[in-house]
Structures are given as C-alpha cells and as structure tokens.
C-alpha cells in the first residue's frame, strides 16, 4: 500500500486495449504502479507506452508478480492465458483484476474458484461496459433508488467494429479468444444479472454464427443469448458488424424494461441525435426525458482499491464474477452454430 492507503499495481499482459482503462482507472483512484510485463510486441504496446511513458517494462514476469510492493495484478493477456496468470498471481499473494473474459473453459473456472477459496485473494473482472460507462452508473442509481418499478427484462446489444487490419492472429482463433459469447457477451450477462438482481440464471437458448467472414472459420461474428433468471429475463445480441461510417467502435445499447416504464442507454453514440456519449432515456408514468450522464462519476476502481486494502467486496461480489463467467462459457458451449459455421 502507498502512503494514501491505496494498492500498488502491476500490469501483466498487454494483448488487449482494455489494459489502458484498467491501469488508468487504478491510477486515477490513487494507486501507484510498479511496472509492466508482456510477451513479445503486441499491437497495443505503442498506445500503452504513449499513455504511461514513465512506467518501466520488466523482462521477468515472475519478478514483477512476486514483487513485495505489488498488491494488485492487472491482466489483459490473450484470453486463454488469463486464468493461468491469475492463479500464478494469487498464489504469490496478489489480488487480480482481469479483462474479460477472465477465462475460457469450465476447467479454468473451477481452478480459479479453488484458488480463490484456498488463498483468499480477490479475482475481479473489469466488465468495462458497466464499470467504465457513466450512463450505466446513472441507470443503476435510478433503479436502486426506486425511480422506476421492478425490472422485468434487460436487452443488451453489443455491436463491435472488426478492425481487421489491427487484429492479432489470436483474435481469429476460436480456442484462444474463447468465442463471441464467452468474450464480448459476458458484458451483457453481467448487466443482466446486475439489473435484474438474479442470483440464479440459465441459458434458455444461444446461437453463434459467421455470416460476413467465410474465410475466417475460427471467427464468430454474430451471437445471441436468451436468459432466464430467478428475478427477470434477458436477451443479448453481439456482433462484429459495426460499419465504418459510425464515429465510434460500436453502438452499444441497453434497455431495462420495468413494470412502470423503461430506461434505454445509448452508451457510446446517439445515432443522428445528440453529440457525445452516455445518453440515458427515462420513460415512466410521469417522466419522458433524456439525461446526459457524461459527468457521472465512476466507482469501480476506487471501490476495488478499497477492497484490496479492507478485504471487502464493494466493487463486485466474488460470486457475481464467477456466475457471469460460468454463464458465458455455458452459453458458448451449447450454442447452435449458423451461417458459415453450420
């Protein structure tokens, strides 16, 4: 811990751009950083060094993980490597914040559960489409303050731009990235469980497909899930079809259906509408309005920093991280294959 009672962090594996937000968020929360390690020269490296120019690179991963100064390890390695690295860090006495997906198989998930139970360490997944989006924070406030009625269903849409020219080889290998539902749909599963308050859920149906990239049989460019929870229902659609004309990487949306109305979030762009990000639309018996959420403060990183110090679970319940991950993997495992995958 530093002089302000905040953890010292280390970045291990820079293979996904989400590491920028992971490390930036912890530094903004008052943490110090001891350094970083990654294998090879991933395409994200230039952007990382530009953002964090004074942070040293270590050639020995173990030296960084075993550094007594380090309290929290941040992981954004290739998805198939994340469970192994997280277990290595937890066995070295460190807490872990991993990019999603935190793992890609049920065997890896069971190993992570066992390691957490054995070591007492924190294994947190940075679901950035909730934790790094002010509009979602505002929606949570409205739901939990009782501004609208009981949540009945969530509809989560997660379109992404393919950006083929910048993607590494592992992005097109199903085994290494885990599949589209295991990967990007985990964001929407997280939001479904969070907003409905469901403690138990099952995959009613799931589908993965490849419609637009027949030459890349390892790439799933479309996916959908129908969920049934003990407190609500959910539908999820994810894809890699975002067109070039859109001024951002994806038109991510979340609709929260409640008994007294609905909330719609247009997280990253309001197409042909208002400028900027983080648009929330609230409709109920007495209100029909747009709320600009761009200035709403985020809490995940600050809460996680405090959890590392206080051994609490305010950023995310540990069981929630496991539950989201298991549902994503099971949806992937049982998915019907369509398009060029059929």
Secondary structure, DSSP 8 states (H G I E B T S, - for coil): --TTS--EEEEEEE-STHHHHHHHHHHHTT-EEEEEE-SS--TTHHHHHHHSTTS-B-S-HHHHHT-TT--EEEEES-HHHHHHHHHHHHHTT-EEEEES-S-SSHHHHHHHHHHHHHH---EEEE-HHHHT-HHHHHHHHHHHTTSS--EEEEEEEEE----GGG--GGGG-HHHH--TTTTTHHHHHHHHHHHHT-S-EEEEEEEEEESS-TT-TT---EEEEEEEETTEEEEEEEES---TTSSSS---EEEEEETTEEEEEE-S--TTSSSSS-EEEEESSS-EEEEE-TT----HHHHHHHHHHHT--SS--HHHHHHHHHHHHHHHHH-EEEETT-
